[in-house]
Amino acid sequence: MDGFLGGSHQPHTAPMGHRVSRDRFHSSGGRRIGDFKQPEGYHAAPQTVISSVTAKQRPAQLDKAQQQAQASILNMTLPGGFTDKKGKKIKSKAKLAGKRSTWRSIRKWGARSALVFGALVLVGGGYLGLQAYNKLHKVFKGGGTAAALQANVKPELLKGEGDGRINVLLLGKGGENHDGPDLTDTILVASIDPLNKTVNLVSVPRDLWVTPAGSSSSKINAVYANAKYHSLYTDPKNAQKAEQAGISAIEQVVTQVLGIPLHYYGIVDFDAFKEAVDTVGGVTINVPEDLVDASMAWENKNNPVLAKKGVQNFNGTQALMYVRSRHGSARGDFDRTERQRLFIQALSQKVLSAGTYSNPLKISELMNTFGNHVSTDFSINDMLRLATLLKGVDMSKMGSIGLADPPNNYVRTDTVGNQSVVRPTAGFGDYSAIQSYIRNTLRDPYLAKENAVITVLNGTATAGLATKKADELQSYGYNVTKVGDAPTQTYTQTTIVDLTAGKKPYTKNYLQKRFDVKVVTKIPDATIPTTGVDFVIILGDE
């Protein structure tokens, strides 16, 4: 999570259009963000920014039974709220000892709460907020979906390659009372493989230059903010709609860049981050080298050394400086994203450790912290299921993926006008190499498990068609072993032949949906070699 930038802006009097300018965004008051003309880094000087808007939600009217049920859960989860069967508070140890059934209920709920919170922190940013029971549904809005979250995933439920994983977009922003409150300067994807019990974190550079659909080009960290503010400009009273507009915009862009589906999101601000770290008693990291950043010395008691090399235990404030610094190393933002992944791994291990995971008081404190600082489209049931899936994950083996980590240098720095930006090494807007790298690194577990051997043949007169299609399939993780021409080039429609007798249903499902044809079991030309092959794809004109 980085400091947020801006310049000393002068009001702009031109009327607001429907298109978001890459240099400025106006509210009805004429304020703006995002011209990126000031030198990069965190600046203490006050800036003119648009404050984020928080929806004022009126609690739903509850009937008597609902009130009793919610009160019961709150009594079990909040400190000092233990009651007997008649609803009377239990104060003395002697009385408490005699209420074993109540204790069993408390332990059961505490364990479930711990699982939910642990799962959220494990994926790096969807922190659980339960200041009170009525905030449960404010945080867990629901709406996201992942077929792979189910216990038994049928092939037809998977829409396309990559759907066999659970991908969560994690966003970090400053929040209210911070400069640039809605700039998402932390953008990560947590990708969970439910079959192999692994988790990978992918960093997206905050300065990546992108062009959202229907909008002007900008740095990717401004996509959420610009879409949100544009929605607020057209409908100022609908904060919930504006929030969703921002989320939808950044999800679409990240999917465009990485080439993988996103099933859920979680967004957290500075306050939640710091309080989470402090609540669990700090986080221990083995710092690989001294982190020295003079631009942030003012936040560290005028000390430019933000972290010393070696094992360090960070409190919330120290941790935030450690993951925000961009000028303390040679590679700037690229090293910063690597530190973020390192920190999330350490925080996940701490939360799931015996001292935190099973401590009802700490879990309660964490729940009380995050209600107003976290948003996610997980539902409660989704989180409970995810917690079950993640119980066997070894967090010490969490994968860490950067787009500029040698030898995988898929992005580089550049300039647009007077702005320092990041772009794909292949060129502005060319994400093909990035997508192939991410898809194969985060290979769909069902494709990987079946690892079907595939032959691709060109059944048309279009030169190079088989090679082009084979490259595309390989970018999704298919095991294409042979590419060539069919015996004849008169195929009007693509034909896919399953030679496995239905033993590899997930590959079959993905191929059928990709080519929009029904798979057959009989080879149309006996001269086509099939030894050791699972699927033969003969490309047609359509």
N, C-alpha and C positions, 0 to 999 in steps of 0.2 A: 504494500500500500504506500503510495508515494505521496509527497506533498503536492498540492494542486497549484497550477500556475495561472497567470493571467497578467494582463498589462494594466496600465492606468487608462481606462477606457473613456472615450468621449461619447456622449449620447449621439445616437444616429437617428435622424428624423425621417428617413425613408419609411414608407408604410410596410408593414409585415406582409410578406407573400406566403404562398403555400410551400415554398421550397426553402429548405434550411441551408443557409449560406455556410460555406466552410470557414469563413473568417469571423462570423459573428452570429449570434442568435438573440433576437429581441423578445422581450416580454412586452406586455402592454405598457410597462413603465419605461421602456427604452433601454433596459439593461441587457448585458450580453456576456457570453463566455466564449472562449475557444479561439482567440486569434493567434495564440501561441507565439507572440512576438517577444516576450520577455525571455531572458536566458533560462534554460531548464534548471530545475532544482526546487527546493522548498524555500519559500520566501515568507518572512514574517510580516512584511508590509501589508496593510489592509488593501483589499481589492474590491471592486464593484462586481458582485456576482448575484446570480438569481438564487434565492434561498429555496431549498427543497420544500415541497408542500406535503404535509402529513394529513392524511384523511382523518376526519373526526367521525369515528364510528360510534353509533349509539348502540349500547348492549341490547341484544334481543330480549324480548319479554319471555320469561321462563315460567312454566307451570310449577306447581308445588313439588311434583315428583322430580323434575329436572333440577330444581334448586337443592333438594335433598341429596341427589346424586352428586352434584358438583361440590356441595359442601363436604360430603364424605371424602371425595378425592383430595380436596384441598387440605382437609384435616390430616390426611395421611402423608402429604408431600411437603407441607410447610412446617418449619420448626415450631415446637410448642403446640401443635395442633392435634395431639393424640386424644381420642375419646373412647369411652366405653360403648357398649351396645345401645345404651339409652341416650347417647349423645352428650354425656357429661364428661368434662375434661378430666384427665387422669394426671394428677400432680405428683404424688409420692411414688417412690421406687417400689414400695410394698404393693400398692394398688396396681402399679404397672406390671409387676411380676405376675400378678394374678390374671392378667388379661392376655393369655398366650394366643388366643385366636386373633385378637386385634393385632398383636405383633406379627403374626404370620401374614396378615393382610398388608401390614406396613412393609414388611420385607419384600413381599411379592411385588407391590407397586413400586417400591424403590428400585428393585432389580429391573423392572420394565422401563422405568424412567431413565435409569442409567444406560440401558441398551439404546434407547432412542437418542439420548444426548451423545453417547459415544459414537454412534453411527454418523451423526451430523458432523461432529468435529473430525471424524476420520476422513470424510470426503472434503475437508478443508475449508468450509466456510458456511455451511448451512446450520448455524448454531441454534439450539433449541431455546425458545423463549416462552416461559410460562410464569410470568409475574403473578398471575392468578389464572384460574381455570378459563375465564372468559377470553384470555389472550391466546389460548391454545389454538383456536381456529383462526385467529388473526395472523398467527405465524404460519401455521400449516394450512394454507389456502386450498391445497389440492389442485388438480388440473393437469399435472404432469403424468406421463405414462411410460412404462418400460415393460415390454412383454417378458424380458429376461428376469424380471423381479419375481415372476411366478415360480412355484415349486416345480411344476412339470410343464416345460415350454413346448407346445406343439409347433411343428415347422410352419404351418400356415399362419401362425400369429406373428411371425417375424416379417416385417415389411420389406426389409432389404439388408444387404451386407452391413454389418456393424450393429444391427439391432439385437444381436446376441449378447451385447455388453450393456451396462448401465452407465450412461455418460451424464455427468452433472456439471453444468456451467457454474463456476464459482466467481463471484465478483466482489471486490473490495472497494469501498468509496469512503470519502471523508465524513459524510453525514452532516447534520445541522451543526452550526457553530464552527464549521471549518471552511476554509477557502475552497471554492469549487466543490460543493458538497455532493454533487452527483457525477463527477468525473470518475469513471471506473478504472483507477490506475492499477488495480490488480485484476487480471483476467486469467483464470486457470480452468482447465477441464480435468475433473477426476473421472477416470474411466475404470469401471469395476468389472472384472471378469468373474461371474458367479460360478462357472464350472471349475476353473483352476484356482479360485480363491486368491486373486491378485488385484492390486490397485496400482494404477499409474497416474501421475500428475503431469499435465502438459501445460507449459507456460506460453501465453500469447503476448508478444511485446506490446506495451501500451502505446508506443509511438508508431505502430504499423499503420501505413497510409492505406485507407480503404475507401470504397465508394458504395455506401448502402443503397439498396434499391429505392428509387424514387427520391433520392436526396443527393446533396453535393458531397464531394470527397472531404475527408477529415481524418485526423488520427482516430484510431479505434477506441481510445479511451473516452472520446466525446460522443460516440454514437448513442449510447443510452441516454445521456443528458440531453442531447439535441432533440431526440425523438420525444422524450418526456416533456420538455419545455414547449415543443411545437404543439403537442396535444393540449397542454395547459393553456396555451394562447388561444386555441380554438374553442376550448371548453374549460374555462378556469375553475369551475366548481367540482369537476370530476377528477379528483386526485387518483382514484383507483384506476381509471381508464388511462391516465397519463403514465402511471407506473407500468402498466401492462404494455403500453406502446413502447416504452424504453426497453423493457425486457425483450419484447418480440424483435425489435430492431437489432439489438446486440446478439441475440441468438442466431438470427439469420446471417449476420456477418461472420460470426465465428464458424458456423457451419460451412459457409462459403470458403473460408480460409483453410480449415482443417479437413473438410470433406467427410465428416462423420456426423451421424445424427446426435442431437442433444435431447435428452429425455426429461431432465429436471434442471432447476436453477436454484441457487442460494446466493443472497446478497447480504453483506454484513458491513457495518461501518466501524470507524476508529474506536468508538466507545465500547462496543461489544468486544472488539479484539482485545483491547487492554484489560477489560474487566475479566474476560475469560482466562487470560494468562494469570492475573493476580489471584483469581478464585482457586485455581488448581495449584497455587503455591509457586508459580514461576515455571519456566521451561528450561531444561538443560540442553545445551548444544555444544558440540566440539567445533569451535570456530577454526576454520582452516588457516586463516591469516588475519593479521590486524586489519580492522576496518577503520580507516581514517577519512573523515569527511568534514572539511572546514565549513562547508555551507550549512551544516546542521549543528555546529558547535554551540550555537545559542540555545538550543534545546537540551544540551547535555552539560549544563553548568559551565559553558564556554570551553569545554574540552572537545577538541576535534576527534579524539579517539573514541569511537562509539562502541567498539568491542575489541578486546585483546585476543590474540591467538591462544587456543587451548580451550579446555572445558569451562564454559561459563553458564551461570544460571541467571536468566533474564527475568525481570519483572515485566509488567505490562508496558510501561513507558519505554524501557530499554528494548524490549522485543519489537515495538512499533518502529523505533528508530532503525533497528537492525534490518527490518524487511523493507523500509522505505528508502534508505539511502541509495542514491544513484551515482554519486560522484566520489565514492570511496574506493574505486577500483578501475583498472584500465578499460574494462569492457562495459562500464556504466550499467545501463539497464539490463543487459544480458546477464551480468553477474548478480544483479538485484533479483531477477526472476529465479536464479538458481538458489539464492539464499531463501527466498520465499518457500520454495519446494522443500528445502532442508528443514525450515522451521515448522512447516505443516506436519512433516513426518514426526518431528520431535514432539509437537503438541499432541498429535494423535496418540502416540505411545504413552504420554503422560496421562491423558484423560482415561485411557483404557487400562492404566496401571492399577494395582490393588489399592493404592492410597487414595485414588480419586473415584474410580469406577464403582466401588462398593461403599462409598461414604455418602449417606443420605443428606447430610448437612451441606456438603459441597455441591451435590446435585441440585438441591433446593436453591442454593445461592445462584447457581448458574441459570436455573430456570427463571428466577426472579430478575435476572439481569437483561435478558435478551428480547423481551416482548416488543419494545419500541425500536430495536436496532437491527432486526433480522427480518428478512422476507424470503419465502421459498414456496414452490408449488408442490412440494411433497405433501401427501396426506398423512394422517397419523398411522393408518394401516400400512402405507408404503414404508414409513420409517421403521415400524416394528419388523416388517419383513426384511428390510435391508439390514437391520441389526442382526437378525438371525443368519443372513447370508455371510456377514462379515466376521462372525465369531471365530472362524478358522483362519483369518488373514494374518500373516506375519508382517507387521508393520515395518520391521527392520529391513524388509525386502521390497518396500514400496518403490516403484519405478519413478524416475525423474527424467522428464523429457523436455529439452529446450530446442528451439529452432535455430539457435546459433551456437550450440555446444559442439566443438570439434570432435570428430571430423564431419559432423552433420551440420554444415553451414548453409542453411536454407534461406536465411535472411541476412541483410546487410544494411548499414546506415546510408543515408542519402539526404538530399535537400529538396524541398519543394518551396520555391520562392525563398524566403528567409527563414524557413522552418527546418529544423533537423528532424528527419523522419526515419522510419525503418521500412524497407520494402523487400519483396522476395528477390533472392539472388537472380532468379530467372527473368526478372523485370516486373515493373509495376502491374499489379493485377493478375500475374501469372502464378497461380497457386498449385499447378499440376504436380510439381516435384514435392511440395509440402504435403499435399494430399496423399500421394503414394507412400511417402515415408510414414505418415501418421497411421494410415490404414493398415500397413503391413506391420508396424510396431504394435499397434492395438488391433491385431487381427481378430476378426470375429471368431469366438471360441468354437462355434459349431462348424464353421468352415475348417478351422484348424484341426478339430477333432476328427472330422471325416477325411480331410486332406485328399479329396478326390483328384485323380489323374485325368486331365482334360486335354483333348485334341481340338484345335480350332482350324477349320478348313474354309477356304474361300470358294463358294459355289457360284460366284458372279464374275463378270468381266472387269470389275473395278479393281485395278492393280493396288496391292498393298492393304486391302481391306482386312484380311486375316491378321496381319501383323498389328494393325491399328487396334483391332478389337481384342487381340491377345494382350497387348500392353495395358489396355483398360482393365481387363479382367485381373491381370497380375497386380495392378495397383490396388485392387480390393482384397488381395490375398489368395486368389485362386491359384491352384497348382497346375499351370499350363505347361505341358512338357513338349508338345509338338505343334508347329504352325506350318501350314502349307496350302496347296490348292487341292480342291476336290477333283475327282476324275473328270467331272463335267462342270461347266460354268453356266448352267441353265436353271439354277434353283431360283424360283420366284419368291419363296418364303424361307426364312431360317428354320432349320430342323435341328432339334436337340434329341439325342439318343441316349437313354439311360441303360447302361450295360451291367448295372449292379443288382438287378432284380429288386429294386426298391430299398437296398441296404444303406443308401446314403441320402435320406429324405431331406435333410436341411440344404444340401447343395442343390438338389433337384428343385426345391422350393425357391431358392434364390435365383437360379437360372431361369425358371419359368417366369418369374416376375420381372427380371431384367430384360428378357427378350420378348415378353408378352406372347408367348406361344406355349402350347401344351407339349410336354415331353412325351416322346414315343419310346418304344422298347425294341423296335426292329430297325436294323441298319438299312438304309435305302439302296446302298450299293455294296455288294459283297467284296468288291476289290479294295475297299477302304480297310486299312490295318486296324485291328481292335485289340490285339494282344496287350494285356496289362493296362488297358484304358478303362476308365469308369464312365466318362461321358464324351461323346463326339458332338461337336457343334459345327454344323455346315451352314455357313452364312448365305442368306438369300438377298434378293434385291430389296425386300421390305424389312 
